[in-house]
Amino acid sequence: MKKAISSILAALVLLVALPFTSSAAGKTHIFIDGIPISGDAITKSGTIYLPFRALFESMALDVGYDPASRTVTGKGDGVSVALTVGSKTATVNGKSTTLSAAPFAQNGSTYVPLRFVGESTGRLVTWTKEVNLVQVISSDFQGLTYTFDGGAYLTLKPDGTIEASSGFIKEGNVYFRDISDPGKTSDVSSPGSGLPQGGILGPDTEFVEEEVPGYKGYPDSADITYQMAVAEGRDELPPLLSEGWISVSMLSEIEDVYYGGISTIPGKMVFSNENLMNLTIYKEITLPEEFNETRDGDFEIDGIRIKKYYGNVFFNISDLQREGIISK
């Protein structure tokens, strides 16, 4: 069915304001029954993860969470799925099943494997690798077409294939920039030119990472700070993994090391593990007053070189290794 969707146009344009690119750009685009999902996807070793709440709610599942066991649940339409952080054993309709990759916690969110959740709830999961677009499709989905001024359109089909007018395709990528300016329609023409066919996202599907990883298999573009800098067109990129710098968020994701403050001691920060039941503090540092007062700058605090970039904190990797906070 062809349909103009004004109510979610803003979300769609935000999702694709930049070109869809290959997976090397670190961004995977997720649609649930034709609707773009909120929540950043993370790809690890070929598995796509999403925050469980955003994924379950987009699939109309009732969301549950048990903080004691760190188990998340999704229930609805005669199906029940339960997954536990750090465990490769999940439960589907009361029966145990083995995952290829375990859920994990990051920045206060629990991430669960997208393909497993989609398929265990009876949905089709497809991936169009050329534009890094994943669809999760229920049996009720009849297809959806977004239409825009100038005759441009994007169609998501029930079988997982996608089709778009030529204005969305340029040099192998998908662009929405012409759509943001209704007066510029020179590239929006020849309706019917198709994007590549979608492919089933099977257990052996591999996602191509950057040829030169930045650090321990993670490319520079895996860092959300890097992605934001590129998206906003900043003249200067943040400190890079490939150049020996790691952000707070990537320190947590790659090394499972938490960096945070002690509420009772102003300026006191700790590096620790993320297991609150068995907390281990690796190192404490005391931040000078000027550290919190500046947005950008270079510091050396208690033997660790630190950079601030647009308020984000980056640590020198070799210093963290020397201090025994992370392993080499």
Secondary structure in CASP SS format (residue, H / E / C, confidence):
PFRMAT SS
TARGET T0000
AUTHOR 0000-0000-0000
METHOD secondary structure of the structure
MODEL  1
M C 1.00
K E 1.00
K C 1.00
A C 1.00
I C 1.00
S C 1.00
S C 1.00
I C 1.00
L H 1.00
A H 1.00
A H 1.00
L H 1.00
V H 1.00
L H 1.00
L H 1.00
V C 1.00
A C 1.00
L C 1.00
P C 1.00
F E 1.00
T C 1.00
S C 1.00
S H 1.00
A H 1.00
A H 1.00
G C 1.00
K C 1.00
T C 1.00
H E 1.00
I E 1.00
F E 1.00
I E 1.00
D C 1.00
G C 1.00
I E 1.00
P E 1.00
I C 1.00
S C 1.00
G C 1.00
D C 1.00
A C 1.00
I E 1.00
T E 1.00
K E 1.00
S C 1.00
G C 1.00
T E 1.00
I E 1.00
Y E 1.00
L E 1.00
P E 1.00
F H 1.00
R H 1.00
A H 1.00
L H 1.00
F H 1.00
E H 1.00
S H 1.00
M C 1.00
A C 1.00
L C 1.00
D E 1.00
V E 1.00
G E 1.00
Y E 1.00
D E 1.00
P C 1.00
A C 1.00
S C 1.00
R C 1.00
T E 1.00
V E 1.00
T E 1.00
G E 1.00
K E 1.00
G E 1.00
D C 1.00
G C 1.00
V E 1.00
S E 1.00
V E 1.00
A E 1.00
L E 1.00
T E 1.00
V C 1.00
G C 1.00
S C 1.00
K C 1.00
T E 1.00
A E 1.00
T E 1.00
V E 1.00
N C 1.00
G C 1.00
K E 1.00
S E 1.00
T E 1.00
T E 1.00
L C 1.00
S C 1.00
A C 1.00
A C 1.00
P C 1.00
F E 1.00
A E 1.00
Q E 1.00
N C 1.00
G C 1.00
S E 1.00
T E 1.00
Y E 1.00
V E 1.00
P E 1.00
L H 1.00
R H 1.00
F H 1.00
V H 1.00
G H 1.00
E H 1.00
S H 1.00
T C 1.00
G C 1.00
R C 1.00
L E 1.00
V E 1.00
T E 1.00
W E 1.00
T E 1.00
K H 1.00
E H 1.00
V H 1.00
N C 1.00
L E 1.00
V E 1.00
Q E 1.00
V E 1.00
I E 1.00
S C 1.00
S C 1.00
D C 1.00
F C 1.00
Q C 1.00
G C 1.00
L E 1.00
T E 1.00
Y E 1.00
T E 1.00
F C 1.00
D C 1.00
G C 1.00
G C 1.00
A C 1.00
Y E 1.00
L E 1.00
T E 1.00
L E 1.00
K C 1.00
P C 1.00
D C 1.00
G C 1.00
T C 1.00
I E 1.00
E E 1.00
A E 1.00
S C 1.00
S H 1.00
G H 1.00
F H 1.00
I E 1.00
K E 1.00
E C 1.00
G C 1.00
N E 1.00
V E 1.00
Y C 1.00
F C 1.00
R H 1.00
D H 1.00
I H 1.00
S H 1.00
D C 1.00
P C 1.00
G C 1.00
K C 1.00
T C 1.00
S C 1.00
D C 1.00
V C 1.00
S C 1.00
S C 1.00
P C 1.00
G C 1.00
S C 1.00
G E 1.00
L C 1.00
P C 1.00
Q C 1.00
G C 1.00
G E 1.00
I E 1.00
L C 1.00
G C 1.00
P C 1.00
D C 1.00
T C 1.00
E C 1.00
F C 1.00
V C 1.00
E C 1.00
E C 1.00
E C 1.00
V C 1.00
P C 1.00
G C 1.00
Y E 1.00
K C 1.00
G C 1.00
Y E 1.00
P C 1.00
D H 1.00
S H 1.00
A H 1.00
D C 1.00
I H 1.00
T H 1.00
Y H 1.00
Q H 1.00
M H 1.00
A H 1.00
V H 1.00
A H 1.00
E C 1.00
G C 1.00
R C 1.00
D C 1.00
E C 1.00
L C 1.00
P C 1.00
P C 1.00
L C 1.00
L H 1.00
S H 1.00
E H 1.00
G C 1.00
W E 1.00
I E 1.00
S E 1.00
V H 1.00
S H 1.00
M H 1.00
L H 1.00
S H 1.00
E H 1.00
I H 1.00
E H 1.00
D C 1.00
V C 1.00
Y E 1.00
Y E 1.00
G E 1.00
G E 1.00
I C 1.00
S C 1.00
T C 1.00
I C 1.00
P C 1.00
G C 1.00
K E 1.00
M E 1.00
V E 1.00
F E 1.00
S E 1.00
N C 1.00
E C 1.00
N C 1.00
L H 1.00
M H 1.00
N H 1.00
L C 1.00
T C 1.00
I E 1.00
Y E 1.00
K E 1.00
E E 1.00
I E 1.00
T E 1.00
L C 1.00
P C 1.00
E H 1.00
E H 1.00
F H 1.00
N H 1.00
E H 1.00
T C 1.00
R C 1.00
D C 1.00
G E 1.00
D E 1.00
F E 1.00
E E 1.00
I E 1.00
D C 1.00
G C 1.00
I E 1.00
R E 1.00
I E 1.00
K E 1.00
K E 1.00
Y E 1.00
Y C 1.00
G C 1.00
N E 1.00
V E 1.00
F E 1.00
F E 1.00
N E 1.00
I H 1.00
S H 1.00
D H 1.00
L H 1.00
Q H 1.00
R H 1.00
E C 1.00
G C 1.00
I C 1.00
I C 1.00
S C 1.00
K C 1.00
END
